[in-house]
């Protein structure tokens, strides 16, 4: 592979960056909100699963603390 000098490299980078379709502010906000909501839903799901499995293990082993 041929080596390019730094000036050519920067020109190529500028060309490639100009081809990128950047998201709008609205798209960024909506995507961020969706990520936060899905993270909360996943956290609540795993909290519930952990609680159920923990309770089952305590019942099976007979080590209820409350």
C-alpha positions in Angstrom: 0.0 0.0 0.0 1.4 3.3 -1.0 2.2 5.8 1.7 0.5 9.2 1.5 1.9 12.4 3.0 0.1 14.1 5.8 -1.3 16.9 3.5 -2.9 14.3 1.1 -4.3 12.4 4.1 -6.0 15.5 5.5 -7.5 16.2 2.1 -8.8 12.7 1.9 -10.2 12.9 5.4 -11.9 16.3 4.6 -13.5 14.7 1.5 -14.8 11.7 3.4 -16.2 13.8 6.2 -18.1 15.9 3.7 -19.9 12.8 2.5 -21.2 12.0 6.0 -24.9 12.5 6.6 -25.0 14.1 10.1 -28.2 13.6 12.2 -30.3 16.7 12.9 -30.7 18.0 16.4 -34.2 16.6 16.5 -33.1 13.1 15.5 -30.3 13.2 18.1 -32.7 14.2 20.9 -35.3 11.6 19.9 -32.6 8.9 19.7 -31.2 9.9 23.1 -34.6 9.8 24.7 -35.3 6.3 23.2 -31.9 5.0 24.6 -32.7 6.3 28.1 -36.2 4.8 28.0 -35.0 1.5 26.8 -32.2 1.5 29.4 -34.8 2.1 32.2 -37.1 -0.7 30.8 -34.1 -3.1 30.7 -33.0 -2.1 34.2 -36.5 -2.7 35.6 -36.8 -6.0 33.8 -33.5 -7.3 35.2 -34.4 -5.9 38.7 -37.6 -8.0 38.6 -35.9 -11.1 37.3 -33.2 -10.8 40.0 -35.8 -10.3 42.7 -37.8 -13.4 41.6 -34.7 -15.6 41.2 -33.3 -14.4 44.6 -36.6 -15.1 46.3 -36.8 -18.6 44.8 -33.2 -19.5 45.8 -33.9 -18.3 49.4 -37.1 -20.4 49.5 -35.3 -23.5 48.2 -32.3 -23.1 50.6 -34.6 -22.0 53.5 -32.6 -18.8 54.4 -35.3 -16.2 54.4 -34.1 -13.1 56.1 -37.5 -11.4 56.5 
